């Protein structure tokens, strides 16, 4: 009988040992997954802000070439065919020109004084927890929540004292 026990120990792990290892792995996953999801959401929000800056740069270039701001993202994107022109200036990539990139939906609207950009997560909570608004002033406003951001929301990345100084200056 003692030789039988020796063979079992050499043959592999016991069920209890395997269950302990699986429990440890599940605990590690339980701690790591929320942080990974939060990091991914943060990265998508930063990418959305960078995309807004890209649109600002493209609008400035478009204005200098054609004397007006583009009224749609497709006007800033690659042309449907042929050479770049007012209906396809090739200033932004195709993904951004379609209006969706990196978990955010971008819209460009003409306003009386220029243009307005809105960025809203395609799936609130998963692809982002902030919405963004910017206009030709190049200031980006952020809103915490699913509602679209407006010019009345706080500046993105700005500290409260800076925002208070700007509102007092108006």
Backbone bond lengths (Angstrom), bond angles and torsions (degrees), N, CA, C in turn:
res aa  C-N    CA-C-N  psi(-1)  N-CA   C-N-CA  omega(-1)  CA-C   N-CA-C  phi
1 X - - - 1.429 - - 1.527 111.74 -
2 X 1.308 118.84 -35.49 1.454 120.90 179.08 1.521 111.35 -66.51
3 X 1.295 119.76 -30.61 1.461 121.31 176.87 1.532 110.50 -70.90
4 X 1.350 116.62 -29.86 1.459 121.37 176.77 1.531 111.08 -65.38
5 X 1.327 117.41 -42.79 1.464 122.48 179.48 1.527 110.65 -64.69
6 X 1.319 116.09 -39.68 1.467 119.37 179.49 1.525 110.42 -63.30
7 X 1.303 117.61 -39.27 1.467 121.10 -179.83 1.533 110.78 -65.33
8 X 1.326 117.35 -39.63 1.458 120.24 179.90 1.528 111.43 -65.23
9 X 1.319 117.85 -40.52 1.465 121.04 179.29 1.521 110.80 -66.28
10 X 1.276 117.95 -36.59 1.465 121.47 179.65 1.525 110.11 -74.14
11 X 1.300 118.71 -31.68 1.456 123.55 -173.75 1.524 113.28 -65.44
12 X 1.314 122.84 -31.43 1.458 121.59 -178.63 1.514 112.67 167.84
13 X 1.340 114.72 -162.84 1.455 121.66 -178.22 1.517 110.28 -88.33
14 X 1.303 115.09 153.45 1.462 119.02 175.67 1.525 108.86 -81.90
15 X 1.300 116.71 164.33 1.455 122.58 179.61 1.526 111.29 -60.91
16 X 1.310 117.85 -39.80 1.468 122.18 179.61 1.526 110.05 -62.93
17 X 1.307 117.64 -43.30 1.475 120.69 179.51 1.521 110.89 -62.19
18 X 1.326 117.71 -42.41 1.466 121.32 178.47 1.533 111.35 -64.79
19 X 1.308 117.69 -40.96 1.460 121.27 178.08 1.523 111.93 -64.12
20 X 1.311 117.31 -37.96 1.469 120.89 177.52 1.526 110.31 -64.65
21 X 1.317 117.53 -43.37 1.472 121.29 179.20 1.528 110.42 -63.80
22 X 1.322 117.37 -43.60 1.471 120.83 178.40 1.528 110.33 -63.04
23 X 1.322 118.45 -40.70 1.464 121.97 178.81 1.524 110.92 -63.06
24 X 1.318 116.97 -41.35 1.472 120.34 178.41 1.520 110.65 -63.92
25 X 1.326 117.08 -42.86 1.471 120.99 178.76 1.526 110.34 -62.10
26 X 1.319 118.04 -42.53 1.468 121.16 179.31 1.522 111.82 -65.10
27 X 1.313 117.59 -37.35 1.470 120.84 177.30 1.530 109.94 -64.57
28 X 1.318 117.58 -44.03 1.471 121.44 178.55 1.531 110.21 -62.15
29 X 1.332 117.73 -43.65 1.466 121.26 177.58 1.524 111.28 -62.90
30 X 1.316 116.61 -39.65 1.457 120.67 179.21 1.519 112.96 -62.46
31 X 1.306 116.67 -30.54 1.460 121.11 178.31 1.530 110.91 -83.98
32 X 1.319 117.62 -39.85 1.464 121.75 -172.57 1.529 113.81 -79.41
33 X 1.324 118.88 -37.81 1.465 120.92 -174.95 1.523 114.43 -60.54
34 X 1.325 120.40 -46.13 1.475 118.62 177.91 1.533 112.53 -60.08
35 X 1.312 117.35 -37.83 1.467 119.89 178.81 1.515 110.76 -68.23
36 X 1.315 117.71 -37.68 1.458 121.77 178.05 1.521 110.56 -65.16
37 X 1.325 116.75 -43.46 1.459 121.14 178.91 1.526 110.83 -63.79
38 X 1.321 116.47 -42.28 1.467 120.62 179.43 1.528 110.56 -64.83
39 X 1.317 117.38 -39.72 1.463 121.32 178.55 1.521 110.97 -65.43
40 X 1.327 116.40 -39.78 1.470 120.17 179.34 1.530 110.39 -65.61
41 X 1.329 117.07 -43.45 1.461 121.28 178.01 1.523 110.59 -61.10
42 X 1.321 116.87 -43.87 1.469 121.44 178.58 1.532 110.34 -61.04
43 X 1.326 116.86 -42.56 1.468 120.82 179.56 1.531 110.78 -63.76
44 X 1.322 118.06 -39.34 1.461 120.46 178.33 1.526 111.37 -67.97
45 X 1.321 117.76 -35.56 1.460 120.65 176.88 1.526 111.20 -66.75
46 X 1.328 117.06 -40.95 1.463 120.66 177.52 1.537 110.23 -65.11
47 X 1.329 116.60 -39.49 1.468 120.84 177.74 1.531 110.94 -63.98
48 X 1.328 116.95 -36.48 1.466 120.50 177.84 1.527 110.57 -65.08
49 X 1.329 117.10 -41.30 1.461 120.12 178.20 1.532 111.04 -65.43
50 X 1.327 116.75 -38.51 1.471 120.19 177.62 1.525 110.43 -67.11
51 X 1.328 117.42 -36.30 1.460 120.80 177.97 1.531 110.36 -64.72
52 X 1.328 117.15 -37.65 1.465 120.39 176.46 1.531 109.90 -62.83
53 X 1.335 117.33 -42.04 1.467 120.23 176.98 1.528 110.61 -62.90
54 X 1.321 117.34 -37.90 1.460 121.56 177.54 1.525 110.25 -62.90
55 X 1.325 116.67 -42.00 1.473 120.27 177.99 1.526 110.42 -64.38
56 X 1.337 117.50 -40.69 1.475 120.50 176.50 1.528 110.61 -58.05
57 X 1.322 116.64 -47.70 1.465 121.08 -179.72 1.520 110.30 -61.59
58 X 1.324 116.83 -43.87 1.466 120.91 179.33 1.523 110.99 -64.00
59 X 1.328 117.60 -38.95 1.468 120.61 178.57 1.532 111.14 -64.64
60 X 1.322 116.55 -39.29 1.466 120.54 177.64 1.522 110.52 -63.00
61 X 1.324 116.62 -44.83 1.470 120.55 178.28 1.528 110.84 -65.57
62 X 1.322 116.86 -41.80 1.461 121.50 179.52 1.529 109.82 -61.22
63 X 1.345 116.22 -44.71 1.468 120.82 179.94 1.525 111.15 -61.40
64 X 1.328 116.51 -41.58 1.471 119.07 -179.30 1.530 111.90 -69.11
65 X 1.334 117.90 -27.96 1.465 120.64 179.85 1.527 113.10 -86.15
66 X 1.334 117.52 -38.31 1.468 120.59 -171.16 1.525 114.43 -117.24
67 X 1.342 118.32 -0.91 1.454 121.29 174.98 1.526 115.44 75.55
68 X 1.301 117.52 10.09 1.467 122.15 176.58 1.522 108.68 -155.29
69 X 1.334 115.44 163.85 1.461 119.36 176.24 1.527 109.43 -82.35
70 X 1.319 116.80 151.01 1.459 121.58 174.64 1.525 108.76 -68.50
71 X 1.321 116.45 144.86 1.465 120.46 -178.71 1.526 112.32 -100.59
72 X 1.324 116.83 -5.88 1.470 121.25 178.57 1.525 108.77 -148.53
73 X 1.322 116.05 152.13 1.464 120.40 179.29 1.524 111.74 -62.26
74 X 1.332 116.88 -32.00 1.468 119.76 -179.88 1.527 111.61 -63.04
75 X 1.328 117.65 -27.80 1.466 121.00 177.52 1.533 111.42 -68.54
76 X 1.324 116.37 -26.37 1.459 120.96 178.87 1.529 111.77 -87.54
77 X 1.315 116.82 -17.86 1.461 122.15 -176.42 1.510 112.81 -83.15
78 X 1.334 115.85 -171.83 1.459 119.97 -179.55 1.531 111.05 -67.68
79 X 1.331 117.42 150.72 1.468 120.18 179.29 1.527 111.08 -68.93
80 X 1.335 115.57 152.51 1.466 120.40 178.28 1.525 110.05 -63.84
81 X 1.305 116.73 -38.28 1.466 122.05 174.33 1.529 108.47 -161.22
82 X 1.302 115.86 154.58 1.458 120.04 178.57 1.519 113.35 82.81
83 X 1.326 113.68 -156.32 1.461 121.60 -176.37 1.523 111.57 -84.65
84 X 1.342 116.98 157.17 1.465 119.91 176.22 1.531 111.45 -59.57
85 X 1.317 115.50 144.83 1.460 121.91 179.01 1.514 109.44 -159.82
86 X 1.330 118.12 -167.01 1.466 121.02 -176.40 1.532 114.06 -61.96
87 X 1.326 118.78 -27.76 1.464 121.27 -179.13 1.525 113.07 -91.80
88 X 1.313 117.03 -3.83 1.450 123.20 177.08 1.516 108.68 -166.66
89 X 1.318 116.43 84.84 1.469 122.03 -171.02 1.523 113.45 -82.22
90 X 1.317 118.08 -9.32 1.467 123.35 179.76 1.531 112.60 58.53
91 X 1.332 115.37 44.21 1.460 121.25 179.97 1.530 112.37 -101.90
92 X 1.336 117.15 -19.22 1.467 121.91 175.61 1.523 108.26 -130.80
93 X 1.340 116.81 163.00 1.463 119.51 -178.28 1.533 111.54 -76.39
94 X 1.319 115.03 165.13 1.460 122.03 -175.99 1.528 112.24 -59.47
95 X 1.341 117.54 -39.64 1.475 120.60 -179.20 1.521 111.51 -59.01
96 X 1.308 116.61 -47.73 1.459 120.64 -179.20 1.531 110.73 -70.29
97 X 1.316 117.33 -34.16 1.463 121.02 179.53 1.527 111.99 -65.64
98 X 1.336 117.73 -27.17 1.468 120.20 177.62 1.526 111.61 -75.36
99 X 1.325 117.20 -18.76 1.460 120.95 176.90 1.515 114.74 104.21
100 X 1.328 118.36 -8.52 1.465 120.32 178.02 1.515 109.99 -128.13
101 X 1.330 114.32 128.76 1.456 119.24 178.39 1.524 109.19 -156.60
102 X 1.311 116.72 133.78 1.461 122.02 173.56 1.514 115.00 58.56
103 X 1.332 117.91 35.76 1.454 120.48 177.54 1.527 114.40 83.81
104 X 1.325 117.67 7.41 1.466 122.08 178.73 1.520 110.63 -124.07
105 X 1.331 115.62 148.07 1.465 122.15 174.70 1.524 107.40 -106.61
106 X 1.322 115.87 124.09 1.465 122.76 -177.96 1.523 109.52 -106.38
107 X 1.337 115.31 137.68 1.461 120.43 173.60 1.518 108.37 -129.11
108 X 1.316 114.57 143.70 1.467 122.02 178.43 1.515 107.02 -122.48
109 X 1.333 116.45 126.28 1.456 121.26 -179.51 1.518 109.92 -127.68
110 X 1.310 114.97 144.39 1.459 120.38 174.89 1.526 108.03 -79.89
111 X 1.339 116.23 139.31 1.463 121.50 176.19 1.531 108.00 -123.46
112 X 1.313 116.08 174.37 1.467 120.38 -179.42 1.529 111.71 -63.39
113 X 1.330 116.90 -30.54 1.466 120.35 -177.46 1.522 113.79 -103.70
114 X 1.322 118.10 -4.14 1.465 120.22 -178.93 1.511 112.32 162.52
115 X 1.321 115.89 -103.97 1.465 120.61 -177.89 1.522 110.27 -151.84
116 X 1.327 115.39 163.91 1.466 122.41 176.30 1.525 108.49 -136.09
117 X 1.321 115.52 139.25 1.455 122.35 178.85 1.528 107.81 -116.45
118 X 1.320 115.68 135.99 1.458 121.28 175.99 1.520 108.30 -125.92
119 X 1.326 116.63 136.54 1.463 122.05 176.88 1.524 108.00 -128.50
120 X 1.329 115.88 120.77 1.460 122.71 -176.84 1.526 108.19 -128.07
121 X 1.346 118.56 136.04 1.472 119.44 178.38 1.524 111.20 -60.52
122 X 1.333 116.60 139.98 1.461 119.93 177.77 1.523 110.81 -66.54
123 X 1.322 116.81 -31.94 1.465 121.61 175.97 1.523 106.98 -137.11
124 X 1.325 115.94 100.84 1.459 120.88 -176.25 1.527 110.12 -58.17
125 X 1.335 115.27 133.96 1.454 121.64 179.03 1.518 112.32 96.55
126 X 1.319 117.41 -35.44 1.457 121.02 -179.89 1.521 111.23 -95.26
127 X 1.331 116.25 -51.46 1.464 118.74 -179.42 1.523 112.55 -93.92
128 X 1.312 118.27 -9.04 1.461 120.87 177.14 1.515 111.44 173.96
129 X 1.330 115.84 156.70 1.464 121.27 178.00 1.529 111.21 -120.36
130 X 1.329 116.37 6.62 1.457 121.43 178.53 1.526 109.14 -128.40
131 X 1.336 115.31 148.58 1.456 121.22 170.37 1.520 106.87 -112.32
132 X 1.330 116.64 156.32 1.462 120.36 -174.73 1.523 110.74 -130.55
133 X 1.331 115.17 149.65 1.459 122.98 176.76 1.521 107.82 -137.65
134 X 1.308 116.28 138.79 1.464 121.05 175.16 1.523 108.44 -148.40
135 X 1.318 115.49 156.02 1.461 120.06 174.99 1.524 108.91 -135.68
136 X 1.323 116.14 -168.93 1.467 120.35 -175.05 1.530 112.86 -62.64
137 X 1.320 118.48 -11.94 1.466 120.62 175.53 1.525 111.49 -72.36
138 X 1.336 116.94 -12.28 1.463 125.75 178.15 1.520 113.52 71.02
139 X 1.316 118.13 12.09 1.462 121.91 173.93 1.524 107.52 -89.94
140 X 1.330 116.40 132.88 1.461 121.32 -179.82 1.523 109.22 -105.15
141 X 1.328 115.49 126.68 1.459 122.35 179.81 1.523 108.65 -105.15
142 X 1.328 116.26 140.95 1.466 121.36 -178.77 1.519 110.10 -118.88
143 X 1.332 115.15 143.78 1.464 121.63 176.83 1.512 108.18 -126.40
144 X 1.325 117.26 128.29 1.468 122.06 176.55 1.518 108.20 -87.23
145 X 1.300 116.04 103.86 1.460 120.88 -178.92 1.514 109.67 144.53
146 X 1.326 116.75 170.85 1.463 119.88 -176.22 1.529 114.63 -76.40
147 X 1.337 117.87 -16.25 1.454 120.53 -179.59 1.532 109.82 -69.74
148 X 1.328 118.55 144.14 1.468 120.19 178.65 1.532 111.77 -62.08
149 X 1.315 115.76 141.95 1.467 121.27 178.14 1.523 109.79 -71.19
150 X 1.325 115.54 156.06 1.467 122.02 177.33 1.523 108.91 -131.91
151 X 1.313 115.97 177.17 1.459 121.30 177.64 1.525 111.68 -66.15
152 X 1.334 118.03 -16.04 1.462 121.82 179.84 1.527 112.92 -84.15
153 X 1.332 117.25 -12.32 1.468 120.52 179.02 1.525 109.97 -76.12
154 X 1.345 117.16 160.00 1.473 120.30 -179.59 1.525 111.74 -64.00
155 X 1.316 114.23 153.49 1.459 119.62 177.75 1.519 110.05 -66.45
156 X 1.308 115.61 142.23 1.457 121.05 179.26 1.517 109.69 -72.42
157 X 1.327 116.15 126.08 1.457 120.60 177.66 1.515 114.37 78.68
158 X 1.310 118.10 -8.25 1.462 120.60 -179.65 1.513 110.78 -83.95
159 X 1.310 116.24 148.66 1.463 119.60 177.88 1.520 109.25 -84.14
160 X 1.305 117.33 159.48 1.455 122.07 -178.37 1.528 112.69 -58.39
161 X 1.347 120.79 -43.86 1.460 119.15 179.91 1.530 112.51 -60.43
162 X 1.344 117.96 -39.06 1.464 120.40 178.44 1.517 110.14 -63.62
163 X 1.332 116.72 -43.15 1.454 120.88 -178.85 1.520 110.60 -65.43
164 X 1.344 117.31 -37.61 1.465 120.21 179.26 1.526 110.32 -67.16
165 X 1.356 116.70 -38.91 1.459 119.96 178.26 1.520 110.43 -64.11
166 X 1.328 117.55 -40.33 1.454 120.56 -179.79 1.525 111.03 -66.72
167 X 1.334 117.33 -40.76 1.464 119.79 -179.79 1.528 110.52 -70.26
168 X 1.348 118.54 -31.65 1.464 120.57 177.83 1.528 111.06 -72.67
169 X 1.323 116.79 -29.62 1.446 121.23 -179.80 1.517 112.09 -71.31
170 X 1.337 117.51 -23.01 1.476 122.13 -178.11 1.459 111.75 -76.03
